[in-house]
Amino acid sequence: MNGYMTTSTIREISEARGVKMMTRVEVEKLRNQVKEVMWKYYSDNKLSFHESIRDSREEIIVELMKGNDIREVFEIFGGVGILKSA
């Protein structure tokens, strides 16, 4: 995805949040907020995640934008409790 969200992704996020179709400005504002929260959570817990979590960054952002719980999202994509390989 690389930071660009399609109309269908925006529609999916809007529906998950129970709101009308979000504008690109609203999406960008929400995306920036989510990225800040995501970075804080990742920084505080990075030793618990496998290195490959970085490959799922955009998917994590979208799931968080939908309003999903941050712990659950990171567990799905990063395997909380799985230690990084040495």
ROMARSE-582900 format. One line per field, with one value per atom (N, C-alpha, C, O): residue in one letter; x, y, z. Coordinates in steps of 0.1 Angstrom, whole numbers, plus 5000, padded with zeros to 4 digits. Layout:
# ROMARSE-582900
code	c(A:...)
px	c(X:...)
py	c(Y:...)
pz	c(Z:...)
END
This chain:
# ROMARSE-582900
code	c(M:M:M:M:N:N:N:N:G:G:G:G:Y:Y:Y:Y:M:M:M:M:T:T:T:T:T:T:T:T:S:S:S:S:T:T:T:T:I:I:I:I:R:R:R:R:E:E:E:E:I:I:I:I:S:S:S:S:E:E:E:E:A:A:A:A:R:R:R:R:G:G:G:G:V:V:V:V:K:K:K:K:M:M:M:M:M:M:M:M:T:T:T:T:R:R:R:R:V:V:V:V:E:E:E:E:V:V:V:V:E:E:E:E:K:K:K:K:L:L:L:L:R:R:R:R:N:N:N:N:Q:Q:Q:Q:V:V:V:V:K:K:K:K:E:E:E:E:V:V:V:V:M:M:M:M:W:W:W:W:K:K:K:K:Y:Y:Y:Y:Y:Y:Y:Y:S:S:S:S:D:D:D:D:N:N:N:N:K:K:K:K:L:L:L:L:S:S:S:S:F:F:F:F:H:H:H:H:E:E:E:E:S:S:S:S:I:I:I:I:R:R:R:R:D:D:D:D:S:S:S:S:R:R:R:R:E:E:E:E:E:E:E:E:I:I:I:I:I:I:I:I:V:V:V:V:E:E:E:E:L:L:L:L:M:M:M:M:K:K:K:K:G:G:G:G:N:N:N:N:D:D:D:D:I:I:I:I:R:R:R:R:E:E:E:E:V:V:V:V:F:F:F:F:E:E:E:E:I:I:I:I:F:F:F:F:G:G:G:G:G:G:G:G:V:V:V:V:G:G:G:G:I:I:I:I:L:L:L:L:K:K:K:K:S:S:S:S:A:A:A:A)
px	c(5008:5000:5009:5005:5019:5029:5023:5027:5013:5008:4996:4989:4994:4983:4971:4973:4959:4948:4938:4934:4933:4923:4910:4908:4900:4887:4880:4873:4883:4877:4882:4875:4895:4901:4895:4892:4893:4887:4873:4869:4866:4852:4852:4843:4861:4862:4865:4859:4874:4877:4865:4861:4858:4846:4835:4829:4833:4822:4826:4817:4838:4843:4841:4838:4843:4842:4827:4824:4818:4804:4801:4792:4809:4807:4805:4807:4800:4799:4812:4823:4812:4825:4834:4831:4846:4855:4862:4864:4865:4872:4887:4892:4895:4909:4916:4926:4911:4917:4914:4923:4902:4899:4907:4912:4909:4917:4931:4938:4937:4951:4953:4963:4943:4944:4944:4952:4934:4933:4946:4951:4951:4963:4975:4982:4977:4987:4986:4996:4974:4971:4975:4981:4970:4973:4988:4993:4995:5009:5016:5026:5012:5018:5016:5025:5004:5000:5007:5013:5008:5014:5029:5035:5036:5050:5053:5062:5045:5046:5045:5053:5035:5032:5044:5049:5048:5059:5072:5079:5075:5087:5087:5098:5076:5075:5076:5079:5073:5072:5080:5078:5089:5096:5104:5105:5108:5115:5106:5111:5093:5083:5080:5073:5083:5079:5090:5102:5086:5095:5099:5091:5111:5115:5106:5105:5100:5091:5079:5072:5076:5065:5066:5055:5078:5079:5073:5069:5073:5067:5052:5046:5046:5031:5027:5015:5036:5033:5020:5011:5018:5006:4993:4983:4994:4982:4979:4967:4989:4987:4980:4970:4985:4979:4964:4956:4961:4947:4938:4927:4943:4935:4933:4922:4943:4941:4932:4924:4932:4923:4909:4899:4907:4893:4888:4876:4897:4893:4896:4892:4904:4907:4917:4925:4917:4925:4940:4943:4948:4962:4969:4978:4966:4973:4969:4978:4957:4952:4958:4962:4959:4965:4979:4984:4987:5001:5003:5013:4994:4995:4993:5001:4984:4981:4993:4997:4998:5009:5023:5032:5025:5038:5042:5053:5031:5034:5039:5050:5031:5035:5039:5032:5051:5056:5066:5073:5066:5076:5089:5089:5099:5112:5118:5117:5125:5132:5143:5148:5146:5156:5170:5172:5179:5192:5201:5212)
py	c(4988:5000:5013:5022:5013:5024:5037:5047:5038:5051:5056:5065:5050:5054:5045:5033:5050:5042:5044:5055:5032:5032:5036:5036:5040:5043:5032:5034:5019:5008:5006:5002:5009:5008:5019:5017:5031:5042:5038:5041:5032:5028:5018:5018:5008:4998:5004:5000:5013:5020:5027:5027:5035:5043:5034:5037:5023:5013:5007:5006:5003:4997:5007:5003:5020:5030:5035:5043:5030:5034:5048:5055:5054:5067:5068:5058:5079:5081:5080:5080:5080:5079:5091:5102:5087:5097:5104:5098:5117:5124:5120:5115:5123:5120:5128:5123:5140:5148:5142:5141:5137:5130:5117:5114:5110:5098:5101:5094:5111:5114:5119:5115:5126:5130:5118:5117:5109:5097:5088:5083:5087:5079:5085:5077:5098:5104:5101:5098:5102:5099:5084:5081:5075:5061:5058:5050:5064:5062:5066:5059:5077:5081:5070:5067:5066:5056:5043:5036:5039:5027:5027:5018:5038:5040:5039:5032:5045:5045:5030:5026:5023:5010:5001:4993:5002:4994:4997:4988:5010:5014:5008:5003:5008:5003:4987:4982:4981:4966:4959:4947:4966:4961:4948:4940:4945:4933:4921:4909:4923:4912:4908:4898:4916:4914:4908:4911:4900:4895:4906:4915:4906:4916:4918:4929:4907:4908:4916:4919:4921:4930:4942:4948:4947:4959:4957:4966:4945:4942:4944:4945:4944:4945:4959:4961:4969:4982:4988:4993:4988:4994:4986:4992:4973:4965:4968:4969:4970:4974:4987:4989:4997:5010:5010:5016:5002:5001:4995:5000:4984:4977:4987:4987:4994:5004:5015:5020:5019:5030:5025:5033:5012:5006:5006:5004:5009:5009:4996:4994:4987:4975:4977:4986:4969:4970:4968:4959:4977:4977:4964:4959:4959:4947:4935:4927:4934:4923:4924:4914:4937:4939:4935:4928:4939:4936:4921:4915:4915:4900:4893:4883:4897:4891:4892:4883:4904:4907:4905:4903:4906:4906:4895:4893:4887:4876:4880:4877:4888:4892:4879:4869:4880:4869:4861:4852:4863:4856:4864:4875:4858:4866:4867:4858:4879:4881:4870:4865:4866:4856:4863:4875:4855:4861:4862:4867)
pz	c(5000:5000:5000:4993:5007:5007:5010:5004:5019:5023:5015:5019:5003:4995:4997:4997:5000:5003:4992:4987:4987:4976:4982:4994:4973:4977:4985:4995:4980:4987:5001:5011:5003:5017:5026:5037:5020:5028:5031:5043:5022:5025:5036:5045:5035:5045:5059:5069:5060:5073:5078:5089:5069:5072:5078:5088:5071:5075:5089:5098:5091:5103:5115:5126:5112:5123:5124:5133:5115:5116:5112:5118:5103:5098:5083:5076:5079:5064:5058:5065:5045:5038:5042:5040:5047:5051:5040:5029:5041:5031:5032:5042:5021:5022:5033:5039:5035:5046:5060:5068:5062:5074:5076:5087:5065:5065:5068:5076:5062:5065:5079:5085:5085:5099:5108:5117:5105:5113:5112:5122:5100:5097:5105:5111:5105:5113:5128:5135:5133:5147:5150:5160:5142:5143:5143:5151:5134:5133:5146:5150:5152:5165:5176:5183:5177:5187:5184:5193:5171:5167:5170:5176:5168:5170:5185:5189:5193:5208:5213:5221:5208:5213:5208:5216:5195:5190:5198:5202:5201:5208:5222:5227:5228:5242:5243:5253:5232:5232:5221:5219:5215:5203:5205:5196:5217:5220:5220:5219:5220:5220:5205:5203:5196:5182:5173:5175:5164:5154:5144:5142:5139:5130:5118:5112:5114:5102:5103:5094:5115:5117:5109:5105:5106:5098:5084:5078:5079:5066:5065:5055:5077:5078:5083:5087:5082:5087:5081:5089:5068:5062:5066:5069:5067:5071:5086:5089:5094:5108:5109:5117:5101:5101:5098:5104:5087:5083:5094:5096:5100:5110:5122:5128:5126:5137:5133:5141:5120:5116:5116:5118:5115:5116:5130:5132:5139:5153:5161:5172:5155:5162:5173:5173:5183:5195:5191:5184:5196:5192:5196:5188:5208:5212:5203:5199:5199:5191:5177:5171:5172:5158:5158:5149:5168:5169:5171:5166:5178:5180:5167:5164:5159:5146:5137:5131:5136:5126:5132:5124:5145:5150:5159:5163:5163:5172:5185:5189:5193:5206:5214:5214:5221:5228:5220:5226:5207:5199:5199:5194:5204:5205:5191:5183:5189:5177:5176:5185:5163:5161:5164:5161:5169:5173:5161:5162)
END
